[in-house]
Amino acid sequence: MKITKSPDGKWQVLGADEEVLETCETNAQAWRALDRLANEPTNRAENTVDWLFSNSLKAL
């Protein structure tokens, strides 16, 4: 995946086949969208919540 700027000034997240996966207003929003699409936590709080959730499922 990669991020490009479109002619209209918006930012796009492109897949491996150059298909537009998401369009965003800012570069930061585009990078956040890329992280979400790649299933990457974007900050420590999200990482903690993901860890807690995955471990709570193991307890069931």
N, C-alpha and C positions, 0 to 999 in steps of 0.2 A: 504494500500500500504506500501511497505517497500523497503529498499535499501540493496543490497548484492554485494559482490565482487566476480566476476566469476574467475575460475581457470586461465584464460588468463590475469588477472590483470585489466580487465575493470569493471566498476560499472554498475549494472543493477537495474532498477526500476521494482519491481514485483507487480502485482495486487493481489487482495484478493485470487484468485485461483492459485497463484504462477506462473502465466503467465508473461513472460517478456514483459513489455510495452515499455521500452526504454533502450538502451545500451549507456553508456557514457564513456569518457576517464578518467574523474576525479570524485572524490567524490562530489565536489562542483557542477559540471554540473549535476550529478545525483539528488542532492537535488533540484536544480533549476527546473529540469524536473518534479520532483514529485510535486513541488509547482504549476507548470503550469497545470499538469494533474488534480490536485485537485482544480483548479480555485482559487488559493490563490495568491494575489499580493505578489511579492517578494521584493519590496522596496517601499519607500514613493512615488517616482515619478510614478510608475505603479499604486499604489493605487489612486493617484490623477487623473491620466488619466482615470482609470476605473470609478471613481466617476463622472468626467466631462462628459464622454461619456454617462453613464446611465442617467444622469440628462438632457442631451441635447435631448435624445430620448423622455423624458417626455414632453418637450416643443413642440414637433411636434404634 
